[in-house]
Amino acid sequence: MKEHWTIGFLGFGNMARALAQGFVRSGFPGERMVACAKRYGRLCENAAPLGVRPVQTAAEVAAQADLVIVAVKPYLVEEVVSPLRGALRDKAVVSVASGVFFDRYEEILAPGTQHISTIPNTPVAVCEGAVVCEQKHSLGAEAFEAFTSLFGKVGLLEFVETSKAGAASTISGCGPAWAAMFLEALGDAAVKYGVPRENAYRLAAQMICGTGRLYLESGRHPGAMKDAVCSPGGTTIRGVAALEQAGFRGAVIAAVDAIEGK
């Protein structure tokens, strides 16, 4: 990414802050980020620890930034972005507003504006995120390189068809809540048998991180990874059987169904 590029945030809520934290953690200077938000006082409080420059208006963000991240609630995208059509014409626009995709931005933005729609998850804050990216985009070569360089440092970039983006983002975006529930449940179980809670949570968290990293680096099928831990007649397979009897897989699939409406 070119040294002179400045990043701008339209909105500085949870996801924008997670991204900013990840960018800073990955080495991007906070002073090369600018942000606006509805509540300026709170914006200043949230921006200060990261070195992000707070401004009063969206127009100031559009004027100062080279790559503008649309991080407002989905229902506010048109209201916030439409007045900036002219100012954003020569910028690279990255949306992190869930469910607002390419065709909708083509209606909102000025013709020829470079843009891409994404749905990151909160672990981008520690550079271990997952970013669902719509395959259909209008970024030119330089803007695409800037986008992949910046976002690729805070998470795995997965490009998917628009029709699959909802389900993909459900797994990566809602999954952290379910993973946290699993982590908490493992902690409770360990505490039941006398393990101090802080030890239990750290062990469970590292196990989740390590299992994910093992899959990403080995590419082994999850079933094969499970089988590798399950010795015949051993303890792990008894636990697997108990989870199956309790409907573990079905419960996970049902959680996705509840969101996707199927």
N, C-alpha and C positions, 0 to 999 in steps of 0.2 A: 504494500500500500504506500502511495507516495507520501513523502514527509509532510507536505503542506495540507493534506486533507484534514478537514474539521468535521466532526460528527455532531449532528443536532438531534435533539429529542423533542418531539411534539407530544407532551405528556411525560410525567416522570413518576409514574406509579410503580407498583411492585416489579413488573416485568422490565420496565425501563431501568430501574435501579439495579436489578439483577444483571442486566446487560452491561451497564456502566461499571459495576463492580468487576465483572469478568474482563472487560476491556482493560481496566486499570491493572488488574492482576496479571494480564497477559503482556503488559508492558506499554499499552497505549496511554499517552499522557492525559491526565484528567483535564488539564487546562486547554486541550484541543477538543473538548466536548462542551456543548452549550445546550441548555434545556429551558423549556417553559412549562408551566403548569397552572391550573386554575387558582390554586392557593399559593401565592408567591412566598409568603412567610415560611410555609412548610417546605416549599421547593428549596429555599435557601438553606434550611436545616439539613435536608437530605443531600443536597449537592455539595455542601462544604467539605465533608469528610473525604470525598472523592476528588476534589479539586475541580469539579464541573462548574462552569460559569452559568449562573441563573440569569435569565432575562425575563422581561415582563410580558412579551407578546410572541405569538407564533410567527408573526412577520419578521421579528428580529432573528429567530432561529433560522428561518428560510433564507434570510439575507446573509447570515454569517457561516452557514454550514455548506459543505460540499456533498455530504451524504446525510439525508434527513430520514430519521426513523420515526414512523407514525406509530405512536404508542398510546393512543387514546382508546377508550372503549369503542367497540365496533359501531354502536349506534351514533357515535359522535364523529366518525371519520369524515363524512361528507361536510358536516357543519364546520369542522376545523380546517379541512384541506381545500375545499372549494375556493375560499377567498385567497388562497395562495397559488392558484393555478399559474399565474404568470411568473411568480417568484421561483416556483419549483420546476419550471420548464427545462432549465439547464442543470438541474441537480440530479443526483441518484436518490431515488426514494425507496426505502425499505419499510414495508408494513409488518408490524408484529400484532396487528389487530386480528384476533381469531375470526375466521370465516369470511373475511373481506378479501376477495381474490382478484386476479388479473382483470377480468372483464368488467368488474365493478369500478376498479380504478381507471380503466380506460374511459369510463363515463365521467368520472370526477376530475381527473387530471387533464391538462392541456394536451392536445395531440402531439405525439413524439416524445413525451416525457419518459425517461427511463425509470422503470420501477419493477419491483419484485415483492411478492407476498410470502411471508414466513410465519411460522408459529413456533417460537422457542419455548423451552421449559425453564423452570427456575434454577436448576443446577448450572446454568450458564454463569451464575455468580461465582462459582469456583472452577470455571473452565472445564466442567464435566457435563455440559448440557447436551441436549439433542434439539436440532433445529429442523423442523419440517419445512421444506422449501417447495413452492409451486414450480413445476417444470416450466410452465408458460410464463415468460417474463420478457422485458424489453431492455434489459441492461446491455449496454455496449461492452466491448472487450475490456476497456480500462475500468469501467464501473463494476463489471462482474469480478474482475481481479481484486478490486478494492473490497467488494462485499465478501468474497470467499476468504480473503486474507484476514479480514477483521472478524467475521463470524466464525470462521474455521478455527480460530484460536480459543474460542470459548465453548465449542461443542461440535458434535458430529453433524455434518450437513447431509440431509437425506432429501433428494429431489423426487417428488412424486406427482402423478397426474392430479389435476384439480379434483376429480371425482373421488380420489382416494385420500385427499388431504385431511378430511374430517376424521376418518377412522385412524389414520396415522398419528394425528395430533392428539387424539384421545389417549392412545397408548403412551406417548411421550409426555404429553401435557398434564393429563390426569394421573398418570402412573406414579409420579412422585408422592402423591397423597396416599395411594394404596401401598407403595413400598414403605412409606413411613409407618403405616398401620401394621404391616408385616414386621418391621423392625421393632415396633413397640410390643407386639404380641410375643416375639421371640424374647424380648427383654423380660416381659412378665413371666414367661415360662421359666427362664433362668432364675429369676428372683424367687419363684416358687420353690426352687431347689437350692436356695441359699447363696446364689451368686450375687454380689453387690450390683445394683442397677447400673451404675456408671460403667462397670466392667462389661456387663451384659450388652448394653447398647453399643459400646465401642466394638466388641467382637461381632455383633450382628451387622453393624454398619460396614465394617471391613469385609465381612463375608459377602454382603450384597455388592459392594464395589468390586471385589476381587472376582466374583463370579461373572459379572458383566464384562470386566476387562478380559477374563479368560476366553469368553465367547468371541469378543471382538478381535482378539489377536489370533485365536486358533481357528475360528470359523466352524467349530464342531457343532453338530446338531445338539440342541438342548437336551433331547432325549438321551443322546450318547453321553453327554456330560453327567446327566443324572445316573445313568447306568454305571459309570465309572466309579461312583461313590457307593453304590449299592452292592455290597458283597452278599453272596447267597447266605440266607439265614442270619444276616447281620442286623445291626441296629437301625441303619438308615432306611432299609427297605421296609422295616416295620413302621417307621414314621411316614414313609411315602404311602403305605397302605392306609394308615389312619387319615391322612389328608385326603386321599381319594374317597374313602368312606364318608368323609364330612363334606364332600362335594367341592373340593378346593378349585379344580379346574373350571367346573360349572359356575362357581361363584364369580371367578375372574371374568369369564366370558359374559355372564349376566351383567356385570358392572359395565362392560363396554356396550352391551345391548341397551342398557338403561339410558346411555348417553346418545347412542346412534339411533335409538327409537325403533329397534328391530327385535 
